[in-house]
Each structure stands twice: as C-alpha cells, then as structure tokens.
Amino acid sequence: MMNKGKKLYEGKAKILYEGPEKGTAIQHFKDDATAFNNLKKSTVEGKGVLNNRISEHILNNLNQIGIKTHLIKRLNMREQLIKLVEIIPIEFIVRNIATGSLTKRLGIADGTILSQPLIEYSYKNDELGDPLIAREHIIEFNWASNIELKLINDLCLRINDFMQGMFRGVGIKLVDFKLEFGRINIDGKNEIILADEISPDTCRLWDVLSEKKLDKDRFRKDLGNIIQGYQEVARRLGIIHEESNISEVKFGKPKAVKIKNK
C-alpha cells in the first residue's frame, strides 16, 4: 500500500495528499454528496468507489487517444496516483442538451438539443457560488491566457466528441459535464492537461430511451437510488459485471448531514 503524505487540500468530493515522489499526489474519493454550492449535503456510501473506477476508465481512454490527463494509475478502491498540477481556477461546462441552470437562466425548454456544443465558464470559488463568467474575465484577470483558453476550448470539444460516442454506444446520452485543467511542466515544457475527475458527479447522463437520470441529479432532485444510477453507468461501461455489487463496499441509504445556519 502506498503511503500518503500530508493533506494538501480537501474539497467537496475528494481529498488530495502528497504523493510518494515530487510532482505527484494521491487523490482520495469521498462518499460525500453535495449540491447547490454545498447547501445540500449527504453521505452516500460507496459513491467514492464508483467515481474512482469510472473516472479512471474515462481518463485512461482519453490518455489512449492522445489527450493528456493527470492520471498515473488507480491505487485501490478509493485512490488514484496523479500528477500534481497548478489548477486553472475555471470550471469548463460543456452542454449538448439544455437542462439545469441553463433552462432556468434563459427560459429554454428542458431537454432542448443544442445545435452545437455550448461551452460555459464558471469561476471556481465556493464563497461566491462559482459564478458564471465571460471569456474576457478569464483573460483580464490572468486566470488563463488567450493561447491557453483556445487550447482548452479545443480539448473540451475533443473530449466531448469522444465521450458522446463512448456513452452513446452503451445507450446513454451525455447531456452536459464539467472539466478542470491544470498547468504542468513536462520535460522542460509547460503544458495544459486535464485534471480533477469525470464521473456521474460531474456529468449529466440520461438513458437514451427512458431519459432516466443516472447521475448526481438523482441526489439534487431527491429521485432516490443514487448508487444504483452510478452502478448502472459502471456496468454499461464494462467496469463492473452485471452480477457485481462491488462486494468490498456496503452500499447504504444516503445519510443526511445537518446544515448549520450561518
């Protein structure tokens, strides 16, 4: 078992520890579920295990088609060894179908298929509620350069093309998803690579025929069967077998977490 160093960062769904070598980190997937900028919280047993496996599967596939990611390897049921990057403080939201906040903000009918993928930018700041920003904000405040932003937008579209095909092949619509990127020095050259995770926590995934939600909307909208939705995604991608229930982990009902009024 690989020894973890000191805790570097703890977010809503993951903890980052120092890795065994310089420039590496260990990413631990938690069972915490949050929504609406942390206003809704719960613990969903086994969620971190599934997200670890699903994210590993997708990032490995992206690495194989030439899209560089921070993933080195999965270590165990809950942890990955990753490259340590300087995170760009922007969430890149890629939308193929209108739903969620987009429909509320603009009055677009839920489920409207967009004529082309739409990329939105959100400033990563929990205290501010991760506000939507314009491209000009990113440039003005030096969160990324013009060249970096063009590269990332191109990567977002490449990733979207690949993932749409991958999910469509197993009967799932890729409705939207969010990505994060980071800077890293590789062989003396500064590069932008994909970071964070890609999982049902960060994607909206609907069954092609029934439009049943197989993602974190099951938690956001109190639809129940959260783990079952995530397991279905893993089964369809061939990560776990039909008869498998990932026996190493007992899945329970979400446990509510009381929110203290500030």
Secondary structure by P-SEA (a helix, b strand, c coil): cccccccccccccccccccccccbbbbbbbcccccccccbbbbbcaaaaaaaaaaaaaaaaaaaaccccccccccccccccccccccccbbbbbbcccccccccccccccccccccbbbbbbccccccccccccaaaaaaaccccaaaaaaaaaaaaaaaaaaaaaaaaaccccccbbbbbbbbbcccccccccccccccccbbbbccccccccccccccccccaaaaaaaaaaaaacccccccccccbbbbcbbbbbbbcc
